[in-house]
C-alpha cells in the first residue's frame, strides 16, 4: 500500500467517524433543522469524494476514480461535474456503450455545450470496438460541435479523425491543416506532447490522402 493511499484511507476513516458523530448528535435537533443539516452533510461527502476521485485520476487509476464518481452520483444523480468527467473516463477505460449513452443524454440536456458533441464525435471516431466506431456519426457530431465553436482547434482535430475513419482522406487532411493554423493563432494550452500528436495526425492524413490519390490515378489508366 503506497503512502498516498494510506493517507487517503486514514482520512476517509477519520471522516467517516466524524460523520457518525455528527449523525448521532442530531437526535435532539428540531426536525426543521434536520433537512439543512443532511444537505450540508451530503455536500461534505461529495466534496470529499471529489478529492478522492481527482487523486485517483492523477495516479491514472481510472477504475478507482470511476468508483468514487459513482458514489457521488449515488448521493446526487444529477451532479453535473461527475457526469461530465465519468463520461470521459468511460472512454479512457473502453466502456464505450456507457460513454455513448451518458454523452447522448448530456447533449440532449445541454445542446449548446460543444465539448459534449466533440467528445461524442471523438468516441465514435476512436473507439477500438468496431460495433461502436462509426465514421459517419463521428463526422456528424464533430460538425455539430463546429457550429458551436468554429475556432476551437480541438474540434477540428476531432473532425479530421472522423473524416479519416470515414475514409475521406482529403477532407481529413484539410481539417487537420486548418487545425494547425487555429492552434498557432488562438491556442494557449498547446503542449509539446500535443504538438507531437498533431504532427503525427498530419502525417497520417497526408500519407493516406496521397496513397488514395495514387490508387485513383492508377485505376484510371
N, C-alpha and C positions, 0 to 999 in steps of 0.2 A: 504494500500500500504506500503510495508516494506521499510526500509531505503535504502537498496541496490538498490531496483528497482527505488526509487525516484532519487538516484544519477545517475543511468544508464539512466533514462528518461531525466533528466536535461542535461546530457552530450550529449545525442542524439539530443535534440532540439538545443543545442548550436552549435553542429557540423553541423546540417542541416542549421542553419543560416549562419555559416561560409562558407559552400558550396555555398549557394545562393549568398553571397557577392563575392566569387571567380568567379562564373559564370557570374555575372553582369560585373565584371571588365575585362572580356575577349573580350568585344565588340571592343576595339581598338587594340587588339593584332593581329599581322600579322598571316595570315592563316597558314603559315609554322610552327608556334609555337603552334597552337591550338591542334593538334593531340597529341603532347607531354604533353601538359597541361591536356588534357582529360584523357590520360593514367595515369598520376600521380593522378588525382582526383579519378579515378576508383580504383586505388591501395589503396588510403587512405580510401575509402569507404569499401573496402574488409577488410582491417586491423581492422577498427572499428567494422565491423560485426563479425569478428572472435573473438574479445574480448567479444562482447555481447554473442555470441554462447557459448564460453567456460564458461562464468559466469553462464549462464542458466544450462549448464551441471553440474557445481559444485553444483548448487541448485537442481539437478535432475529434472529440468523442461525440459524434453526431447522434448515435443511438441514445446515449445518456441525455443529451440535450433535448432530443425529441420527447423523452420520458418526462423531463422537467416541464416542457411546454404543455404536454398532455395533462399534467397535474394542474397547471394553471387553467387550462380550458375546462377541466372538471369543476373548478371553482366558478369560473366565469366563461361560459361557452362563446361569448361574443368579444372576448379580449382581442382587440384588433392586432396589436403588435405581435402577439403569439401566433395568431393565424397567418399573418404575413410571413413570419420567419420560418414557421414549421413547414409551410408550402415549399420554401426554398430548400429546407433540409430534406424534405421528401425527395426532391430531385437529386440532391447530392448522394442520398442513400439508395437511389434507384427504386424508390417506391412510387413508380410513375403514375399509377392509377389514383393513388391518394393525392398526389400533387395535382394531377389534372382536375380531379373532382373539386378540390378545395379552391384552386385558381379560377375555375369556371364560376363557382359560387361567388367568389370575391369580385370577379369582373362584373357580375350582374348587380352586386351591391354597390360597387364603386366604378362605374363605367368610364369615368374621366381620369382614372389613375393609369397613366401609360405604362408604369413599371409592371403592373399586373399583366397587361396584354403582352408586354415584352417577355416576361417570364414564361407565360403560357406558350408563346411562339418558340422560345428557346427550348422548352420541354419537348415540343413536337419535332424540333429540328435536331436535337442531340440525344434523344432517348436511345439507349442501346437495345431496348426491346422493340423489335420490328412491328409488333402489334400496336405500339403506341406511336412510334416515329411516323410522321406524316408531313411531307414537304409542302403539300397544298395548304393544309391547315396552318403550318408554320408561317408561310408567306402571308396568309390571310390575317393572322393575328399580329404579325410584325407590321403590316401595313396599317392595321388599326392603331397600333402604338405610334406609328409615324404621323398619323393625322393629329395626334395629341402633342407630340414632341418631335417636330420635324428636324430640329437641330441637335438632337441627342445622339452622340456617336455610338453609344451602346446599342441603340435601336438599329442603327444602320449595320452594325456588326451582326446583330441577330438576323436582320433581313438578308444579309449576304449568305449567312449559313443556311437560312431557309431556302433561298434560291439554289444553293449548291446541292442540298439534299433533294430538291425537286428536279435537279438536272438542268437548271437554267444557268449555265456556267458564265455566259457573258453578263447576264444581269447580276450574278453573284460578284463578279469582278468589278463591275461598275459600282455596286453598292459598297464594297469594301474600300475602293479607292476614294469614294466620296466620304466614307467614314474617316479615313486618314486625314482628309482636308479639314473636316469638322473637329477632329481631335486636336489637330495642330492649332486651329483658330480659337476654339472655345474651351477645351477641357483643361482643368487644373489638377485633375486627380489621376493622370496617366502615369503609371509606374513603369520601371524598366521591364518588369515581367509582362505587363500588359502590352508594351511595345513589341516585345519578342513574340507574344502570341499573335498580335495583329499582323506582324510581318510574315509569320508562318501562314496565316489565313490568306494574306495577299498572294503569296507564292503558290499556295494550294489552288486558289481560284484561277490564277493566271495560267498555271500548268494545265488545269482541267479545260479552260477555255481554248488554249492553243491546241490541245490534243483533239478536242471536239471539232474545232475548225479544220484541222488537218484531215480528220476522218471524213468530214463532209466533202472536202475538196477531192479526196481520193475516190469517194463514191460517185462523184460527178464524171470522172474520167472513164 
